Amino acid sequence: MTERIVLAYSGGLDTSVAIGWIGEATGAEVIAVAVDVGQGGESLETIRQRALGCGAVEAYVADARDEFANEYAMPTLKANALYQGHYPLVSAISRPVIVKHLVKAAREFGATTVAHGCTGKGNDQVRFEVGIQTLGPDLKCIAPVRDLALTRDKAIAFAEEKGLPIETTKKNPYSIDQNVWGRAVETGYLEDIWNAPTKDIYDYTATPEFPPAPDEVTITFEAGVPVAIDGVKHTPLQIIQEMNRRAGAQGVGRIDVVEDRLVGIKSREIYEAPGAMALITAHKHLEDVTIEREQARFKATVGQRWSELVYDGQWFSALKRSLDAFIEDTQKYVSGDIRMVLHGGQAIVNGRRSETSLYDFDLATYDTGDTFDQSMARGFIELWGMSSKVASGRDLRVQGK
Ligand code: ARG
């Protein structure tokens, strides 16, 4: 029987050429796998037809938008995950859901190998292959760009020579990856890190310099998950989409960073994640009201470690699973409403209410009705500073003077 390979297929030039390229290099039959994670653009049916037109023996297409929103974006929100304090893990969280479908397709069609279109310089190759190793340990991995010398020039020449049903003239100088959680743009002119991004780079966000009138929005959360906008119930997918639209119109969520890749390279990245950044801001502010202080401090550390694991391709790892359990436990009381104003690139919270709040007006108030006994503070401070006081006394004694 001819060997079969499932290919993570985007419908673009490189993966369209990869179908025939892999076939010629390995003699295997190629099955194209296209997964909708909310990247927009062409319909899955159009992509299926192109895959078949480019020589795939089968095409597997999946609308994974709700799955992605519920099982990948929501945990990212609960973790307030921002890699290096900036990046909401847009591409990093899409790889594991694509991996799930690749493994499923490999089983369905009897494939022995999984192929993807990543280069050998990025994080995504690691995320795909570590994921495959974990979910389908018997499957092999191959990356035509990295392993079969499929360069851009050769791809264009191959597509023209074979008359593949794909445009080869449209020249986009950037490498773009996008889904409903956000959009990543890199390479080209951006590789000079002193160059400011030009307007044409952005797609999810309008320029924040000339914003429309301020947009006030109320987001309702239940156990860490957004469930309604302005009192209207929605699914997580719908909420992300709606916040992309509203926060995007105000230019919220533009990010320009130099980031540490797993493979040891620093790289310039432009991200746009209007919905994700607005939701993370709202979620964090609700946590400030509902999570106990020590738990909250520790959760920030856990969230950072979680972000690093996910960035580093360890979505399916044991540690990530353990951290998920901790994070999930902290979300029990993260319920209530956050009101925020979206305007001119900013999402600023100006109101919060929660049935499970830890904010105690009577303890906090400086007005009458204060229940806080201020006389307790003197003794507390005395003890709190005691060990430092003893240590500095010793320093003075030993150093003389
Ligand atoms: N640097 C980001 C990451 O590693 C984004 C990668 C996006 N991929 C792309 N082809 N533009 O998650």
Boltz pocket constraint, residues with backbone or C-beta under 6 A from the ligand:
constraints:
  - pocket:
      binder: B
      contacts: [[A, 89], [A, 90], [A, 91], [A, 92], [A, 123], [A, 124], [A, 175], [A, 176], [A, 177], [A, 184], [A, 185], [A, 186], [A, 259], [A, 269], [A, 311]]
      max_distance: 6.0
